[in-house]
Amino acid sequence: MTPAASPGTSRTEHAPAPPAAEKDSIVIIGAGLTGSLLAVLLGRKGLPVTVFERRSDPRVDGAERGRSINLALSARGLAALQQIGLEDLALGVSLPMAGRMVHPVDGPPNLQPYSADGRHAINSISRTLLNIELLNAAAETPGVELVFDHKLTEISLDEGNVLFETPAGEKVIRARTVFGADGAFSTVRKHLAERGGFRVDVDSLGHGYKELSIPATDAGDFALDPHALHIWARGDSMMIALPNQDRSFTCTLFWPRTGPGGFDRPATDAEIGNYFAEHYPDAVPVMPTLADDYRNNPIGSLVTVRTWPWFAAGKRCTAALVGDAAHAIVPFYGQGANCGFEDTVALSELYDAHGPDWPAIFADYQQRRKPDTDAIARFSLANFVEMRDSVNRRSFRAKSAVEHAVGRATGGRFKSLYELVSFTTVPYSKIRRRRAAQLAGIASGTVGLVGGFRFLRTWGRRRRV
């Protein structure tokens, strides 16, 4: 079923647009990466924007323990940051990772490049640091206001009221347009779903994640190669490590919550040490805070969220979902933030096309973006299997080597699935079709070469006769 036929569109088709002479009053719920970037893009159009965040200001209080999850910033995210002049800054505080460094239980690690030429890289950047830079950009944008320690409690689209719980008590804000940029467990989405006409599917992976740390060595160096994303693939689970500017690594365990290899098994310091020594033997010597990190850092959830529609309109207010609130994905392609950033660019472009007619903007926005977000959700789930298991197989390494060889032979015209996702801005929904066309071309060319070779061989024999 295409988005056009999905439920919920008919009730918003005739929603009144705000009067042209009236300044739009825009509220963004969520001051994370997507909400902050959206605030800058809209603020630079001269729109008054207020961003509300339930947490305290990370520029003052820093990140929550065990909740950083480094980002793998790639072409799509960089293209969005370029629009507000932050691309160079982001690259300046990132570390490029040109491939996966796969750590087997026995034997030395092996590097598997991401691209055919070995020069393309995804960029490891601190989520907190990038969020701070985006918040600073928002704070410097005329017409944008940032408000923290405000927890959303209710939205009335008919009255245009947005209610918050604050340290000083309840607060009511008037708004004509509300954006829900408040993450995978969005409160805005919950309130819109309660109006009816919404379908929300939240699929839990069954695995959780927990952060650990590899500090810099006593000599102040990286303990591992800083130009790779490190993977300890163990079949049904894995650990990854991404480099930081301070020469540490942020590690993330992706384990089942319970059962063999699950988070409920190792409990004491001795059990933790023994388990890691068995399954991640080369990591243990460079993880001096392993037991403390494992015991005290929280276990996060991994979910895929599919929602339709992405907006609703009342008598006085229209609200839409952005980023993870509309389409959270698991992090195994490193595309969550990159995909959310693409949402904000689409909204900015559609505002330029439609003016302040937000119902029209949102209708086009969800039709444009839904096929792409569904596609990257599928890619991300499939890449979990690849990362935790396939990278250890010779057949997988051989397939990757062949794809890269073809890429080099065609001057980069042939690209692997990973390259198309990470190093281009080809819409996610068109990548499968492009790959199929490429593979068909290669197959046709191969048949032609084989046929030509046979013809020449037969012709040569006849000449000799």
C-alpha positions in Angstrom: 0.0 0.0 0.0 1.4 3.4 -0.9 1.3 6.3 1.5 -1.4 8.0 -0.5 -3.8 5.2 0.3 -2.9 5.0 4.0 -5.5 5.8 6.6 -5.7 9.3 8.1 -5.0 11.4 5.1 -8.6 12.4 4.4 -9.2 14.0 7.8 -6.3 16.5 7.1 -7.0 17.4 3.5 -9.3 20.3 4.3 -7.6 21.6 7.4 -7.5 25.4 7.3 -4.2 27.1 6.6 -3.2 30.0 8.9 -4.1 33.4 7.5 -1.3 34.8 5.3 -1.0 38.0 7.3 -0.6 36.1 10.6 2.9 35.2 11.8 3.3 31.5 12.3 3.8 30.4 16.0 6.0 27.3 15.8 6.8 25.0 18.7 9.4 22.2 18.4 9.2 19.5 21.1 12.7 18.1 21.5 16.1 19.9 21.4 18.1 16.9 20.2 19.9 16.7 16.9 16.8 16.8 14.6 14.9 19.4 16.6 17.8 21.8 16.8 18.6 21.6 13.1 15.0 22.2 12.2 14.9 25.2 14.5 17.9 26.7 12.7 16.4 26.1 9.2 13.0 27.5 10.1 14.5 30.4 12.1 16.6 31.5 9.2 13.4 31.9 7.1 12.3 34.5 9.6 9.8 32.3 11.5 9.5 32.5 15.3 10.4 29.2 16.8 10.5 28.0 20.4 12.2 24.7 21.2 11.1 22.9 24.4 13.2 20.1 25.9 12.3 18.0 28.9 15.9 17.5 29.9 18.3 20.1 31.2 20.6 22.0 28.9 23.5 19.7 27.8 25.7 22.7 27.3 25.6 23.1 31.0 25.1 19.6 32.4 26.6 17.4 29.8 25.2 14.0 28.6 23.6 11.3 30.6 25.9 8.5 31.6 26.0 5.7 29.1 23.7 7.5 26.7 26.0 9.1 24.2 26.2 6.5 21.3 28.7 8.1 18.9 27.2 9.0 15.6 28.5 7.7 12.2 28.0 10.9 10.3 27.9 10.3 6.5 27.0 12.0 3.2 23.3 12.7 4.0 24.0 14.3 7.4 26.9 16.3 6.1 24.7 17.6 3.2 22.2 18.9 5.7 24.8 20.4 8.0 26.2 22.2 5.0 23.0 24.1 4.6 23.6 25.9 7.9 27.4 26.1 7.6 28.3 23.4 10.1 29.7 20.8 7.8 33.3 21.8 8.1 33.0 22.2 11.9 31.5 18.7 12.2 34.2 17.2 10.1 36.8 19.0 12.1 35.7 17.3 15.3 35.1 13.9 13.7 37.4 10.9 13.1 37.0 9.3 9.7 36.5 5.5 9.7 37.4 4.0 6.3 36.3 0.4 7.2 35.4 -2.2 9.7 38.1 -3.7 11.8 36.8 -7.2 12.6 38.2 -8.8 15.8 37.8 -12.6 15.8 38.1 -14.6 19.1 41.3 -16.1 17.8 43.8 -14.5 15.5 44.6 -10.9 14.4 41.9 -8.3 13.4 41.2 -7.8 9.7 40.2 -4.6 8.1 37.3 -4.6 5.6 37.1 -1.3 3.7 33.8 0.4 3.2 34.5 1.6 -0.3 36.2 0.3 -3.5 38.8 3.0 -3.5 39.4 2.9 0.3 39.1 6.7 0.5 35.5 7.0 1.5 34.8 7.0 5.2 32.0 7.5 7.7 32.8 9.9 10.5 32.7 9.2 14.2 31.5 12.2 16.1 30.2 12.7 19.6 26.4 12.9 19.7 26.6 15.3 22.6 29.2 17.5 20.9 27.2 17.8 17.7 24.1 18.5 19.7 25.8 21.3 21.5 27.0 22.9 18.2 23.5 22.7 16.8 22.0 24.2 20.0 24.6 27.0 19.8 23.6 27.6 16.1 19.9 27.7 17.1 20.6 30.1 20.0 22.4 32.4 17.6 19.5 32.4 15.1 17.2 35.4 15.4 13.7 34.4 16.4 14.7 31.0 17.9 14.2 30.5 21.7 15.5 27.4 23.6 13.6 26.3 26.7 14.8 23.4 28.9 13.3 21.4 31.8 9.9 21.5 30.2 8.1 18.1 30.0 5.2 17.9 27.5 2.0 16.8 29.1 -0.8 17.6 26.7 -1.5 19.0 23.2 -4.9 20.4 22.1 -4.9 20.9 18.3 -8.4 22.4 18.4 -7.6 25.0 21.0 -3.9 25.5 20.0 -2.7 24.8 23.5 0.5 23.0 24.4 0.9 22.1 28.1 4.1 21.5 30.0 5.2 20.4 33.4 8.1 22.7 34.6 10.0 23.1 37.9 7.8 26.1 38.5 4.6 24.3 37.8 2.3 23.9 34.8 2.7 26.2 31.8 0.5 26.6 28.7 1.8 27.7 25.4 -0.2 28.8 22.3 0.9 27.4 19.0 -0.3 27.1 15.4 2.3 24.6 14.4 3.9 21.9 16.5 6.8 19.6 15.5 7.4 16.4 17.5 11.1 15.8 17.4 11.1 14.0 20.7 12.6 10.7 19.7 11.6 7.0 19.4 9.3 7.1 22.4 7.7 10.4 21.4 5.1 12.0 23.6 3.9 14.1 20.7 3.2 10.9 18.8 1.3 9.4 21.7 -1.0 12.4 21.9 -1.6 12.4 18.1 -2.4 8.7 18.2 -4.9 9.3 20.9 -6.9 11.4 18.5 -7.5 8.4 16.3 -6.7 7.7 12.7 -3.1 6.9 13.5 -1.3 3.6 13.2 1.8 3.2 15.2 3.9 0.0 15.2 6.8 -0.2 17.6 8.9 -3.4 17.0 11.5 -4.2 19.6 14.6 -6.0 18.4 14.8 -8.2 21.5 18.4 -7.0 22.0 19.4 -4.1 24.2 22.6 -2.0 24.2 25.0 -0.9 26.9 27.9 1.5 26.6 31.5 0.8 27.8 34.7 2.7 27.4 38.3 2.2 26.1 40.3 5.1 27.4 43.5 6.5 25.9 46.7 4.6 26.8 49.0 5.8 29.6 51.1 7.4 26.9 48.1 9.3 25.6 47.6 7.3 22.4 44.7 5.4 20.9 44.5 1.8 22.2 43.1 0.7 18.8 43.4 1.8 15.2 41.4 5.1 15.2 40.6 5.0 11.5 38.2 2.1 11.7 34.9 1.1 13.3 35.9 -1.9 15.4 33.5 -4.9 15.6 33.7 -8.0 17.8 31.1 -10.1 15.9 29.9 -13.1 17.9 27.0 -14.5 16.0 23.9 -13.5 17.9 25.6 -10.5 19.5 28.4 -8.1 19.1 30.5 -5.2 20.5 31.5 -2.2 18.5 33.9 0.6 19.3 34.1 4.1 17.7 37.0 6.5 18.2 36.8 9.9 20.0 38.8 13.1 19.7 40.2 12.6 23.2 41.8 9.3 21.9 39.3 7.1 23.8 36.8 4.8 22.2 33.1 4.5 23.0 32.1 0.9 23.0 28.6 -0.4 22.6 27.4 -3.9 23.5 24.4 -5.2 21.5 23.3 -8.3 23.4 20.1 -10.2 24.0 18.4 -8.9 27.2 18.2 -12.4 28.7 19.4 -15.9 28.1 22.8 -17.2 26.8 25.0 -14.2 26.0 22.4 -11.9 27.5 22.7 -8.9 29.9 21.3 -10.9 32.8 24.1 -13.4 32.9 27.4 -11.9 34.1 26.7 -10.1 37.4 29.8 -10.0 39.7 33.0 -8.4 38.7 34.6 -11.8 38.4 31.8 -13.1 36.1 32.1 -10.0 34.0 35.8 -10.3 33.7 35.7 -14.0 32.9 33.0 -13.6 30.2 34.8 -10.8 28.4 38.1 -12.7 28.6 36.4 -15.6 26.8 34.5 -13.7 24.2 36.4 -10.4 23.7 40.0 -11.4 24.8 41.9 -8.7 23.0 39.6 -5.9 24.3 39.9 -6.7 28.1 43.5 -5.4 28.5 42.4 -1.9 27.2 39.2 -1.7 29.3 40.3 -0.8 32.8 36.8 0.4 33.8 35.0 -2.6 32.3 33.3 -4.0 35.4 32.2 -0.5 36.6 30.9 0.5 33.2 29.1 -2.8 32.8 27.4 -2.7 36.2 26.4 1.0 36.3 25.6 2.0 32.7 22.0 1.5 31.7 20.6 -0.9 29.1 19.0 1.0 26.2 16.2 -0.2 24.0 16.4 -0.9 20.2 13.2 -0.4 18.4 11.9 0.2 14.9 8.9 2.7 14.7 6.6 2.8 11.8 3.8 5.5 11.9 1.1 6.6 9.5 0.2 9.4 9.0 2.9 11.7 10.3 0.7 14.7 11.0 -2.7 15.8 12.2 -4.6 19.1 12.0 -7.1 20.6 14.4 -9.1 23.8 14.4 -6.3 26.0 15.5 -3.1 23.9 15.3 -1.3 21.4 13.1 1.3 19.0 14.4 3.8 16.7 12.6 6.4 14.2 13.6 10.0 14.5 12.6 13.0 12.1 12.8 12.8 9.2 15.2 9.3 10.3 16.4 8.0 9.3 13.0 10.4 6.5 12.0 12.9 5.3 14.5 15.3 2.7 13.2 17.9 0.5 14.8 21.5 1.9 14.6 23.2 -0.7 12.5 23.6 1.4 9.4 24.5 4.5 11.3 21.7 6.3 9.5 19.3 7.4 12.3 20.6 11.0 12.6 21.5 11.2 8.9 17.9 10.2 8.1 16.4 12.7 10.6 18.5 15.5 9.1 17.1 14.6 5.7 13.6 15.2 7.1 14.5 18.7 8.2 15.9 19.5 4.7 12.7 18.2 3.1 10.5 20.4 5.4 12.7 23.4 4.6 12.4 22.9 0.9 8.6 22.3 1.1 8.1 25.5 3.1 9.9 27.4 0.3 7.5 25.7 -2.2 4.2 26.1 -0.2 4.7 29.1 2.1 3.0 28.9 5.5 0.4 26.3 4.4 1.6 23.7 6.9 -1.1 21.1 6.2 0.0 21.1 2.5 3.6 21.0 3.5 3.1 18.1 5.8 1.0 16.2 3.3 3.8 16.4 0.7 6.5 15.8 3.4 5.1 12.4 4.5 4.5 11.3 0.9 8.0 12.1 0.0 9.8 10.7 3.1 7.8 7.6 4.1 9.1 5.3 1.3 12.6 6.3 2.1 12.3 5.8 5.9 10.7 2.4 5.4 13.6 1.4 3.1 16.3 2.4 5.5 14.5 0.6 8.3 14.7 -2.6 6.3 18.4 -2.0 5.5 19.2 -1.3 9.1 17.7 -4.5 10.4 19.4 -6.5 7.7 22.8 -4.9 8.5 22.5 -6.1 12.1 22.8 -9.7 10.8 25.7 -8.6 8.6 27.6 -6.9 11.4 27.2 -9.5 14.1 27.7 -12.6 12.0 28.4 -12.3 8.2 31.6 -10.2 8.5 33.3 -13.3 9.9 32.5 -15.4 6.9 34.9 -15.9 4.0 32.0 -15.9 1.6 31.0 -12.4 2.7 34.6 -11.1 2.4 34.8 -12.6 -1.0 31.6 -11.0 -2.1 32.7 -7.6 -0.8 36.1 -8.0 -2.6 34.3 -8.8 -5.9 32.0 -5.7 -5.5 34.9 -3.4 -4.8 36.9 -4.9 -7.8 33.9 -4.2 -10.1 33.6 -0.7 -8.6 37.3 0.0 -9.5 36.9 -1.5 -12.9 33.9 0.7 -13.7 35.5 3.9 -12.4 33.2 4.0 -9.4 30.0 3.8 -11.4 29.1 0.5 -9.7 28.6 1.0 -5.9 27.9 -1.5 -3.2 24.7 -1.2 -1.1 26.8 0.2 1.7 28.4 2.8 -0.5 25.0 3.9 -1.9 23.5 4.3 1.6 26.5 5.9 3.3 28.4 7.9 0.6 25.6 9.2 -1.6 22.3 11.1 -1.2 20.4 8.7 -3.5 17.0 8.4 -1.9 16.9 5.2 0.2 13.8 4.0 -1.6 15.6 4.1 -5.0 18.7 2.3 -3.9 17.4 -1.2 -4.4 16.2 -0.3 -7.9 19.6 1.2 -8.7 21.4 -1.8 -7.4 19.2 -4.2 -9.4 20.0 -2.2 -12.6 23.7 -2.2 -11.8 23.8 -6.0 -11.2 21.7 -6.6 -14.4 24.2 -4.5 -16.4 27.1 -6.4 -14.9 25.4 -9.7 -15.8 24.7 -8.5 -19.3 28.2 -7.4 -19.7 29.6 -10.6 -18.4 27.4 -12.6 -20.8 28.6 -10.4 -23.7 32.2 -10.8 -22.8 31.9 -14.6 -22.5 30.0 -14.7 -25.8 32.7 -12.6 -27.5 35.4 -14.7 -26.1 33.8 -17.9 -27.4 33.2 -16.3 -30.9 36.9 -15.2 -31.1 38.1 -18.7 -30.0 35.8 -20.4 -32.6 36.9 -18.0 -35.3 40.5 -18.6 -34.5 40.1 -22.4 -34.8 38.4 -22.0 -38.2 41.3 -19.8 -39.4 43.8 -22.5 -38.3 41.8 -25.1 -40.1 
